[in-house]
């Protein structure tokens, strides 16, 4: 069963440019990972420093395996360094 994940990431405005670069690198890595069906990053038009990641994975196991890779761990460390507030929601499709 596929699983979708949405993450809202907020960083201080002065770090938005650096955070965006880290997100772009993370998106590029994730798209190469087995089981990734969709992975995209977006910047909020109305609030500088707010980003949204939308992901779809073939299974929860593949999503979890992706999270254990060194590039994923490095991305999470960079978010902590930016002082990011991150809200992650795992979603299951309905219907």
C-alpha positions as CSV (number, residue, x, y, z in Angstrom):
1,X,0.0,0.0,0.0
2,X,1.3,3.4,-0.9
3,X,1.9,6.0,1.8
4,X,2.1,9.8,1.4
5,X,3.8,12.2,3.6
6,X,3.5,16.0,3.8
7,X,6.0,18.0,5.7
8,X,5.7,21.7,6.5
9,X,9.1,23.2,7.3
10,X,9.5,26.7,8.8
11,X,12.9,28.4,9.2
12,X,13.8,32.0,10.1
13,X,13.5,34.3,7.1
14,X,17.2,35.1,7.1
15,X,18.0,31.4,6.6
16,X,15.3,30.7,3.9
17,X,17.8,30.7,1.0
18,X,20.1,28.2,2.7
19,X,17.2,26.0,3.7
20,X,15.8,26.1,0.1
21,X,19.2,24.8,-1.2
22,X,19.2,22.0,1.4
23,X,15.6,21.1,0.4
24,X,16.5,21.0,-3.4
25,X,19.4,18.6,-2.6
26,X,17.1,16.4,-0.5
27,X,14.5,16.3,-3.2
28,X,17.1,15.3,-5.8
29,X,18.4,12.5,-3.6
30,X,14.9,11.2,-2.6
31,X,13.8,10.9,-6.3
32,X,16.6,8.3,-6.9
33,X,15.6,6.2,-3.9
34,X,13.8,2.9,-4.5
35,X,10.1,3.1,-3.9
36,X,9.9,6.9,-4.4
37,X,6.8,7.5,-6.6
38,X,6.6,11.3,-6.1
39,X,8.7,13.8,-4.2
40,X,8.5,17.6,-4.6
41,X,9.4,20.6,-2.6
42,X,7.5,23.9,-2.6
43,X,8.1,27.3,-1.1
44,X,5.2,29.2,0.4
45,X,4.3,32.2,-1.7
46,X,3.0,34.2,1.3
47,X,5.5,33.3,4.1
48,X,9.2,33.6,3.5
49,X,10.9,30.6,5.2
50,X,8.0,28.2,5.0
51,X,8.4,25.2,2.7
52,X,6.2,22.1,2.0
53,X,7.5,18.7,0.9
54,X,5.0,16.2,-0.6
55,X,6.1,12.6,-1.0
56,X,4.6,9.4,-2.1
57,X,6.3,6.0,-1.5
58,X,5.4,2.5,-2.6
59,X,5.4,1.3,1.0
60,X,6.0,2.4,4.5
61,X,9.1,0.2,4.6
62,X,10.6,2.0,1.6
63,X,9.8,5.4,3.2
64,X,11.5,4.2,6.4
65,X,14.5,2.9,4.5
66,X,14.8,6.3,2.8
67,X,14.8,8.0,6.2
68,X,17.8,5.9,7.3
69,X,20.1,6.9,4.4
70,X,23.0,9.3,5.2
71,X,21.7,12.1,2.9
72,X,18.3,12.0,4.7
73,X,20.0,12.1,8.0
74,X,22.2,15.0,6.9
75,X,19.1,16.9,5.7
76,X,17.5,16.5,9.1
77,X,20.7,17.7,10.8
78,X,20.7,20.8,8.5
79,X,17.1,21.5,9.4
80,X,18.1,21.4,13.1
81,X,21.0,23.7,12.4
82,X,18.6,26.2,10.8
83,X,16.3,26.1,13.8
84,X,13.5,24.6,11.7
85,X,10.1,23.8,13.0
86,X,8.9,20.8,11.1
87,X,5.4,19.2,11.1
88,X,5.2,15.8,9.4
89,X,1.9,14.1,8.5
90,X,1.9,10.6,7.2
91,X,-1.2,10.0,5.0
92,X,-2.9,6.9,3.8
93,X,-4.9,7.1,0.6
94,X,-8.7,6.7,0.9
95,X,-11.1,5.2,-1.7
